[in-house]
Amino acid sequence: MHAHAQSDPLARERGHLAASRSALRAMREDAEALDIRDVTANWVNAAVLSRQLDERIKSLADLAHTPLFFGRLDYLHAPGAEQAEGAEGEQFYIGRRHVHDAGGDPMVIDWRAPVSQPFYRASKKDPMDIALRRRFGYTGGDLTAYEDEHLSDPGEAERTSELLQREIERPRVGPMRDIVATIQPEQDEIVRSGLGGSVCVQGGPGTGKTAVGLHRVAYLLYAHRERLARTGTLVIGPNASFLHYIEQVLPALGELEVKQATVDDLVAHVEVRGTDDASSALVKGDARMAEVLRNAVRSHVTLPTEPVVVVRGSRRWRIPAYELEEIVSELLARDIRYGAARDALPQRIAHAVLVRMEQAGEAPDDRVQDAVARNAAVKAAVKAVWPPVEPAKLVLRLLSDAEFLAAHAEGVLSDDEQKAVLWAKPARSVKSAKWSAADAVLIDEATDLVARTHSLGHVVLDEAQDLSPMQYRAVGRRCTTGSATVLGDLAQGTTPWATRSWDEALAHLGKESAVVEELTAGFRVPREVIAYASRLLPDIAPGLTAVDSVRESPGSLAVRRMAGTTDDAAEGLDAGCLDACAESLRQEGSVGLIAADARVPALADALTAAGIAYLDPGQETTPDARLTLVPASLAKGLEYDYVVLDEPSAVVAGEPDERTGLRRLYVALTRAVSGLIVVHAADLPVQLT
């Protein structure tokens, strides 16, 4: 690091930072001073303009602890002037957003702009016309160090960036840190892939999947802002604490306007108050349920047996039953949404009446057709043949009425599977039913069979491996006309219905042509720790490549057995955990104590008795409260500088089957950035020994 050796270049860079900040402030003041009253003809335009202006002012905020720029590129030649003799290349500062000076010249270039790409992609092999790449190191919001790579100098060896290492290892207190500067070339390719294609990223713990997904949203919004402003973007995460975590990252990527939700939020047609056992949830989450629902919805259509007679003035027009049957059969065959077909039916019948009027020498117009479509006889026929369907009522009937279910699940679900989904005590109404999360997904499917679900321009789905096929279908409906970025790790699937292969998942999502990319370089978890956790891979996800960590940190793993008789084993375990926590708290940064859910109350009591303050997952760490007590079921997606893992065998035993238990353990073992201490009294699972 050059922090002391040459204070001049550092002072110069700090000067550029100060100048850029004041330029950003001037841009913001200009936006605030704009008077839109003169340019707007009416109040509607004024309202729209002032909203756009408010958004612009918000986007020009200077986020105190987020670096305004994190890199500099010195090009060898002026762009497009490769041949010109002695033409000096330009210097660009790469950062969170575009900043220009009073004359309109750029002081900071948005990381997403094409000219910034070499910051992420250039290498000794392919310098991309870059003479120098400089990375900046920050502490708080202050520029404190820099590091240079002379990409076009054949004498300098390729090396891993120390600043990058330090950025990754920096103790975590507060929200997820600035991650724009840490994107690697293989990740950048995924980030900048086109809007049209869908991408699925398989990545082990610490390979930066979430970072890639969030950068991709930010990049697509930059490159296709107009289109995505119309069609919308959505980030789907596994739970509220995860969404809180990414909420703080997007502004640092220059993005403010992205909707976020969990899958449960998307399908919230009814209040969820019930739970399913694993066998019931497995069947309800199976893609074959879509076929059962489709059969049940279509079963409401009955072919007409009576003619329709329309009286207009002194004339009567009769459409015989066989002709009505042809109209209905044709609508059924067209396979459009149930509701759309129901809306089309009165117009089709009216058209048949108009044909007869014309044959009788009349000249009816469109208004006559609309009047006939609204005729009482036509309405009555439509109601008898194609009655309205309420999705929640339909699902209620399927889950309550064994005969109705059998009629529509025959040849699709076995007798045992039908028994598994039927409610033991049928609910009387949609309101009083104790709906489960899986039931809400079924109602969403039924809703889509009746009327098309609105589709967005781009959807990012994180921790995808935990979704059921029916949940994948629910997400897929929301991007039928758009694209998707799917992020996950098959080895971390901890639901009984966890995804077995990405091809299968992408088929349920309706994105069979998505490209599957595998990230195997680990940036977060130390090598010793990930190698220890990877002993579980042959059992939990055969065929997956183990993560290869770029981070050597000897001594980052300790496994301690607590001695003691069976009677005081639990006490010995508690004491061992407390010691390990105290030891970890002597280091800088956050500490996570992860334990089987059943062990959490005992550990909470032990921590309280020892006077050690602790947080719940999702609560933000502060300098005074750095320890979080994490039930194993909530550990996914979280990270801590130091992790203490209590009794691995209890984590495995807490799950319905061994494979899920070992996957849960894999998640728990891979949450640490700097060190992991495993404390146990019982024997470790054989896979770890």
ZAMARGU-4260 file (C-alpha; in steps of 0.2 Angstrom, whole numbers, plus 5000, padded with zeros to 4 digits):
<rodrens>
0) 5000/5000/5000 | 5006/5017/4996 | 4997/5026/5010 | 5013/5033/5018 | 5026/5031/5005
5) 5019/5044/4993 | 5006/5055/5001 | 5005/5066/4985 | 4996/5055/4974 | 4984/5050/4988
10) 4981/5068/4992 | 4978/5071/4973 | 4965/5057/4973 | 4957/5064/4989 | 4956/5081/4980
15) 4947/5073/4966 | 4935/5065/4978 | 4931/5081/4987 | 4929/5090/4970 | 4917/5076/4964
20) 4907/5077/4979 | 4905/5096/4977 | 4900/5094/4959 | 4887/5081/4964 | 4881/5094/4977
25) 4880/5107/4963 | 4870/5095/4952 | 4858/5092/4966 | 4856/5111/4969 | 4853/5113/4951
30) 4839/5100/4951 | 4831/5108/4967 | 4831/5125/4959 | 4822/5120/4943 | 4806/5129/4941
35) 4794/5119/4932 | 4779/5131/4932 | 4784/5140/4916 | 4786/5124/4906 | 4770/5114/4911
40) 4754/5117/4902 | 4743/5109/4914 | 4742/5101/4932 | 4744/5083/4925 | 4760/5087/4917
45) 4766/5097/4932 | 4762/5082/4943 | 4772/5070/4932 | 4786/5081/4930 | 4788/5085/4948
50) 4788/5067/4953 | 4802/5064/4940 | 4811/5079/4947 | 4809/5072/4965 | 4816/5055/4959
55) 4831/5064/4951 | 4834/5074/4967 | 4834/5058/4977 | 4846/5049/4965 | 4858/5064/4967
60) 4860/5061/4986 | 4878/5059/4992 | 4877/5043/5002 | 4890/5047/5016 | 4897/5030/5019
65) 4897/5024/5001 | 4912/5028/4990 | 4907/5040/4976 | 4921/5031/4965 | 4931/5016/4969
70) 4942/5014/4954 | 4952/5023/4940 | 4956/5018/4922 | 4970/5026/4912 | 4967/5022/4894
75) 4982/5020/4883 | 4974/5029/4868 | 4960/5041/4867 | 4944/5030/4862 | 4943/5029/4844
80) 4960/5037/4841 | 4971/5021/4842 | 4981/5026/4827 | 4984/5045/4831 | 5003/5047/4836
85) 5006/5053/4854 | 4987/5054/4857 | 4986/5053/4876 | 4973/5041/4883 | 4960/5048/4895
90) 4958/5045/4913 | 4941/5039/4920 | 4935/5038/4938 | 4923/5023/4940 | 4909/5024/4953
95) 4892/5023/4959 | 4884/5036/4948 | 4888/5048/4934 | 4895/5065/4940 | 4899/5080/4929
100) 4907/5097/4933 | 4900/5114/4929 | 4906/5113/4911 | 4897/5096/4908 | 4914/5086/4908
105) 4913/5069/4917 | 4921/5068/4934 | 4914/5051/4939 | 4908/5038/4926 | 4894/5026/4931
110) 4901/5008/4934 | 4888/5002/4922 | 4893/5013/4907 | 4903/5004/4893 | 4918/5014/4896
115) 4919/5006/4914 | 4919/4988/4908 | 4938/4986/4908 | 4938/4990/4927 | 4930/4973/4929
120) 4936/4963/4914 | 4953/4969/4909 | 4968/4957/4913 | 4986/4955/4908 | 4980/4943/4894
125) 4968/4955/4888 | 4972/4973/4894 | 4958/4981/4884 | 4968/4996/4880 | 4971/5000/4898
130) 4988/5006/4904 | 4983/5007/4923 | 4969/5001/4933 | 4969/5009/4951 | 4958/5002/4965
135) 4954/5013/4980 | 4952/5008/4998 | 4940/5017/5009 | 4937/5017/5028 | 4920/5024/5032
140) 4918/5036/5018 | 4936/5042/5018 | 4949/5037/5004 | 4963/5029/5013 | 4973/5018/5001
145) 4975/5014/4983 | 4983/5000/4973 | 4989/5000/4955 | 4990/4987/4941 | 5000/4991/4925
150) 4990/4980/4914 | 5000/4984/4898 | 5017/4982/4907 | 5024/4964/4902 | 5036/4965/4917
155) 5023/4965/4930 | 5015/4948/4936 | 4997/4945/4937 | 4991/4945/4956 | 4976/4945/4967
160) 4972/4962/4973 | 4976/4965/4991 | 4963/4978/4992 | 4950/4966/4986 | 4955/4954/4999
165) 4954/4968/5013 | 4938/4974/5006 | 4931/4956/5008 | 4939/4953/5025 | 4934/4970/5032
170) 4924/4967/5048 | 4906/4968/5046 | 4897/4980/5057 | 4881/4987/5050 | 4873/4983/5033
175) 4881/4974/5019 | 4896/4984/5013 | 4899/4992/4996 | 4900/4977/4984 | 4902/4986/4967
180) 4921/4986/4968 | 4922/4967/4972 | 4914/4960/4956 | 4926/4948/4946 | 4927/4945/4927
185) 4917/4929/4927 | 4904/4938/4937 | 4904/4953/4926 | 4900/4943/4911 | 4884/4937/4920
190) 4880/4955/4926 | 4881/4962/4909 | 4872/4949/4899 | 4857/4955/4889 | 4840/4959/4895
195) 4832/4946/4883 | 4840/4931/4890 | 4837/4922/4906 | 4852/4917/4917 | 4853/4904/4931
200) 4868/4906/4942 | 4873/4890/4952 | 4885/4896/4965 | 4892/4889/4982 | 4893/4899/4998
205) 4903/4915/4996 | 4904/4915/4977 | 4895/4931/4976 | 4878/4925/4969 | 4867/4938/4977
210) 4880/4952/4973 | 4879/4946/4955 | 4860/4946/4955 | 4859/4964/4962 | 4872/4971/4950
215) 4862/4963/4936 | 4846/4972/4941 | 4856/4988/4943 | 4864/4986/4926 | 4848/4981/4916
220) 4840/4996/4924 | 4854/5007/4918 | 4855/4999/4900 | 4836/4998/4897 | 4829/5011/4909
225) 4814/5016/4897 | 4808/4998/4894 | 4810/4992/4912 | 4802/5008/4919 | 4786/5003/4909
230) 4787/4984/4912 | 4794/4984/4930 | 4808/4974/4939 | 4806/4963/4955 | 4818/4955/4967
235) 4811/4940/4975 | 4820/4934/4991 | 4817/4920/5004 | 4812/4931/5019 | 4810/4949/5026
240) 4827/4950/5034 | 4835/4945/5017 | 4825/4959/5008 | 4830/4972/5022 | 4848/4967/5018
245) 4847/4970/5000 | 4837/4986/5002 | 4853/4994/5008 | 4864/4988/4994 | 4854/4994/4979
250) 4856/5013/4982 | 4875/5010/4983 | 4873/5003/4965 | 4865/5018/4960 | 4847/5011/4960
255) 4832/5016/4970 | 4817/5010/4961 | 4816/4991/4963 | 4801/4982/4970 | 4805/4967/4982
260) 4795/4953/4988 | 4795/4935/4995 | 4785/4922/4985 | 4772/4922/4999 | 4770/4941/4996
265) 4766/4937/4978 | 4753/4924/4981 | 4744/4933/4996 | 4726/4930/4990 | 4721/4924/5007
270) 4727/4925/5024 | 4739/4911/5028 | 4736/4904/5046 | 4738/4885/5044 | 4753/4874/5041
275) 4755/4858/5031 | 4765/4842/5036 | 4779/4838/5024 | 4769/4824/5015 | 4755/4836/5011
280) 4766/4851/5007 | 4776/4839/4995 | 4760/4835/4985 | 4753/4852/4985 | 4769/4859/4979
285) 4770/4846/4965 | 4768/4853/4947 | 4754/4839/4944 | 4743/4850/4955 | 4742/4862/4940
290) 4734/4849/4930 | 4721/4845/4944 | 4717/4863/4945 | 4715/4865/4926 | 4703/4850/4926
295) 4693/4857/4940 | 4692/4874/4932 | 4686/4867/4915 | 4674/4856/4923 | 4663/4871/4926
300) 4659/4872/4908 | 4643/4861/4903 | 4639/4859/4885 | 4622/4867/4880 | 4607/4856/4878
305) 4594/4870/4875 | 4592/4882/4861 | 4594/4901/4864 | 4579/4912/4858 | 4582/4930/4857
310) 4566/4941/4855 | 4569/4958/4847 | 4553/4968/4843 | 4541/4957/4834 | 4555/4945/4828
315) 4562/4929/4837 | 4579/4923/4833 | 4583/4905/4837 | 4600/4897/4839 | 4599/4878/4840
320) 4608/4868/4854 | 4620/4860/4842 | 4626/4877/4835 | 4629/4883/4853 | 4638/4867/4857
325) 4650/4871/4842 | 4653/4888/4849 | 4657/4882/4866 | 4668/4867/4860 | 4678/4879/4849
330) 4681/4891/4864 | 4687/4876/4875 | 4699/4870/4861 | 4707/4887/4859 | 4713/4885/4877
335) 4712/4904/4882 | 4709/4909/4900 | 4693/4903/4908 | 4687/4921/4911 | 4692/4928/4894
340) 4682/4914/4885 | 4668/4918/4897 | 4668/4936/4891 | 4669/4931/4873 | 4654/4919/4873
345) 4640/4931/4873 | 4648/4940/4858 | 4650/4924/4849 | 4631/4920/4852 | 4626/4937/4847
350) 4636/4935/4831 | 4627/4919/4827 | 4610/4929/4829 | 4617/4943/4818 | 4621/4931/4804
355) 4603/4926/4804 | 4597/4944/4804 | 4608/4947/4788 | 4601/4931/4780 | 4583/4938/4783
360) 4588/4954/4774 | 4591/4966/4789 | 4607/4977/4791 | 4612/4976/4809 | 4627/4986/4815
365) 4639/4983/4830 | 4627/4992/4842 | 4614/4978/4838 | 4627/4965/4842 | 4631/4972/4859
370) 4613/4974/4863 | 4610/4955/4858 | 4625/4950/4869 | 4617/4959/4884 | 4600/4951/4880
375) 4593/4942/4895 | 4591/4925/4886 | 4610/4926/4881 | 4615/4930/4898 | 4605/4916/4905
380) 4613/4904/4893 | 4631/4910/4897 | 4628/4908/4915 | 4621/4890/4913 | 4635/4885/4901
385) 4650/4895/4908 | 4647/4900/4926 | 4660/4912/4934 | 4674/4903/4945 | 4681/4910/4961
390) 4698/4903/4963 | 4699/4902/4982 | 4681/4894/4982 | 4688/4881/4969 | 4703/4877/4979
395) 4692/4876/4995 | 4681/4863/4987 | 4696/4853/4980 | 4703/4851/4998 | 4687/4848/5007
400) 4677/4837/4995 | 4685/4820/4992 | 4673/4816/4977 | 4677/4832/4968 | 4695/4830/4971
405) 4695/4812/4965 | 4685/4817/4949 | 4699/4829/4944 | 4714/4820/4951 | 4710/4803/4943
410) 4725/4797/4934 | 4735/4812/4940 | 4737/4809/4959 | 4737/4792/4968 | 4724/4788/4981
415) 4737/4791/4995 | 4742/4808/4987 | 4724/4813/4987 | 4722/4808/5005 | 4738/4818/5009
420) 4730/4835/5002 | 4713/4833/5009 | 4709/4843/5025 | 4705/4832/5040 | 4691/4844/5044
425) 4683/4853/5029 | 4682/4872/5031 | 4665/4880/5029 | 4671/4896/5020 | 4685/4904/5012
430) 4686/4916/5027 | 4686/4903/5040 | 4698/4891/5031 | 4716/4889/5039 | 4725/4891/5023
435) 4743/4886/5022 | 4757/4894/5012 | 4756/4880/4999 | 4737/4882/4998 | 4740/4901/4993
440) 4751/4895/4979 | 4737/4884/4973 | 4725/4898/4973 | 4737/4909/4963 | 4738/4895/4950
445) 4719/4894/4949 | 4718/4913/4948 | 4729/4913/4933 | 4718/4899/4925 | 4704/4912/4926
450) 4713/4928/4921 | 4731/4931/4915 | 4744/4936/4929 | 4753/4953/4925 | 4770/4950/4918
455) 4786/4960/4922 | 4801/4965/4912 | 4814/4956/4924 | 4813/4946/4939 | 4828/4941/4950
460) 4825/4925/4961 | 4837/4922/4975 | 4839/4906/4985 | 4829/4898/4972 | 4834/4880/4977
465) 4821/4880/4991 | 4805/4883/4979 | 4793/4870/4975 | 4788/4867/4957 | 4771/4876/4960
470) 4781/4891/4967 | 4792/4891/4952 | 4776/4892/4941 | 4770/4906/4952 | 4786/4916/4949
475) 4787/4911/4930 | 4769/4918/4928 | 4776/4935/4933 | 4789/4935/4919 | 4781/4926/4905
480) 4785/4941/4893 | 4801/4946/4902 | 4817/4938/4908 | 4824/4931/4924 | 4840/4929/4934
485) 4839/4914/4945 | 4852/4912/4959 | 4854/4897/4970 | 4865/4883/4977 | 4858/4865/4975
490) 4868/4860/4990 | 4859/4873/5001 | 4841/4866/4997 | 4833/4863/5014 | 4815/4861/5010
495) 4808/4843/5008 | 4804/4848/4990 | 4821/4856/4986 | 4826/4858/4968 | 4836/4842/4962
500) 4842/4850/4946 | 4842/4867/4938 | 4835/4860/4921 | 4820/4854/4931 | 4818/4871/4940
505) 4819/4881/4924 | 4806/4870/4915 | 4794/4874/4929 | 4798/4892/4928 | 4795/4892/4909
510) 4813/4897/4905 | 4820/4881/4898 | 4832/4891/4887 | 4841/4900/4901 | 4859/4898/4902
515) 4866/4890/4918 | 4882/4897/4924 | 4892/4890/4938 | 4902/4901/4950 | 4916/4891/4959
520) 4928/4904/4965 | 4924/4908/4983 | 4928/4925/4990 | 4920/4925/5007 | 4922/4909/5016
525) 4941/4904/5021 | 4948/4889/5012 | 4950/4878/5027 | 4931/4881/5032 | 4924/4878/5015
530) 4935/4862/5013 | 4928/4856/5029 | 4910/4859/5024 | 4913/4852/5007 | 4915/4835/5015
535) 4896/4834/5015 | 4894/4838/4996 | 4895/4819/4990 | 4880/4816/5001 | 4870/4832/4998
540) 4873/4837/4980 | 4883/4824/4971 | 4890/4831/4955 | 4892/4849/4961 | 4909/4856/4960
545) 4916/4861/4977 | 4920/4880/4980 | 4938/4884/4978 | 4941/4898/4990 | 4954/4912/4985
550) 4957/4915/5003 | 4970/4907/5013 | 4968/4910/5032 | 4977/4897/5042 | 4969/4894/5059
555) 4952/4899/5053 | 4944/4883/5059 | 4943/4875/5076 | 4933/4859/5081 | 4931/4857/5100
560) 4924/4842/5109 | 4917/4845/5126 | 4921/4831/5138 | 4909/4827/5152 | 4896/4813/5157
565) 4880/4812/5148 | 4871/4821/5163 | 4881/4837/5162 | 4885/4836/5143 | 4872/4850/5140
570) 4880/4861/5153 | 4897/4858/5146 | 4891/4862/5129 | 4883/4878/5134 | 4899/4883/5143
575) 4909/4878/5128 | 4898/4889/5117 | 4900/4904/5129 | 4919/4903/5129 | 4919/4902/5110
580) 4908/4917/5109 | 4918/4927/5121 | 4934/4922/5111 | 4926/4928/5095 | 4920/4944/5102
585) 4938/4948/5107 | 4941/4950/5088 | 4934/4965/5078 | 4917/4962/5068 | 4901/4952/5070
590) 4898/4935/5078 | 4885/4923/5074 | 4881/4909/5086 | 4871/4896/5076 | 4862/4882/5084
595) 4848/4869/5080 | 4831/4878/5083 | 4828/4867/5098 | 4844/4872/5106 | 4841/4891/5105
600) 4830/4894/5121 | 4844/4885/5132 | 4858/4895/5124 | 4847/4912/5125 | 4846/4908/5144
605) 4865/4904/5145 | 4869/4920/5136 | 4858/4931/5147 | 4864/4922/5163 | 4882/4926/5157
610) 4877/4945/5154 | 4881/4943/5135 | 4870/4954/5125 | 4863/4946/5109 | 4853/4951/5094
615) 4840/4941/5083 | 4843/4938/5065 | 4840/4952/5054 | 4843/4965/5068 | 4858/4976/5063
620) 4874/4974/5073 | 4881/4989/5081 | 4898/4992/5090 | 4889/4988/5107 | 4879/4972/5101
625) 4889/4962/5089 | 4883/4944/5093 | 4868/4937/5085 | 4859/4921/5091 | 4854/4912/5075
630) 4842/4897/5074 | 4849/4885/5060 | 4833/4887/5050 | 4836/4906/5048 | 4855/4905/5044
635) 4853/4905/5025 | 4860/4920/5016 | 4867/4928/5032 | 4885/4931/5035 | 4896/4935/5050
640) 4915/4938/5053 | 4915/4924/5066 | 4904/4910/5068 | 4902/4898/5083 | 4892/4882/5078
645) 4884/4873/5092 | 4881/4854/5091 | 4881/4849/5072 | 4872/4832/5076 | 4857/4842/5083
650) 4856/4853/5068 | 4855/4837/5057 | 4843/4829/5069 | 4831/4844/5068 | 4826/4841/5050
655) 4813/4828/5044 | 4826/4817/5034 | 4845/4815/5034 | 4849/4823/5018 | 4839/4839/5022
660) 4848/4839/5039 | 4866/4838/5031 | 4861/4852/5019 | 4855/4863/5034 | 4872/4859/5042
665) 4881/4864/5026 | 4873/4881/5026 | 4877/4883/5045 | 4895/4879/5042 | 4898/4891/5028
670) 4892/4908/5036 | 4909/4913/5042 | 4921/4926/5034 | 4935/4925/5045 | 4934/4911/5057
675) 4923/4896/5063 | 4923/4887/5079 | 4913/4871/5080 | 4908/4865/5098 | 4900/4848/5101
680) 4897/4836/5115 | 4889/4822/5104 | 4898/4813/5090 | 4900/4823/5074 | 4890/4816/5058
685) 4901/4803/5050 | 4903/4813/5034 | 4913/4826/5043 | 4925/4814/5052
</rodrens>
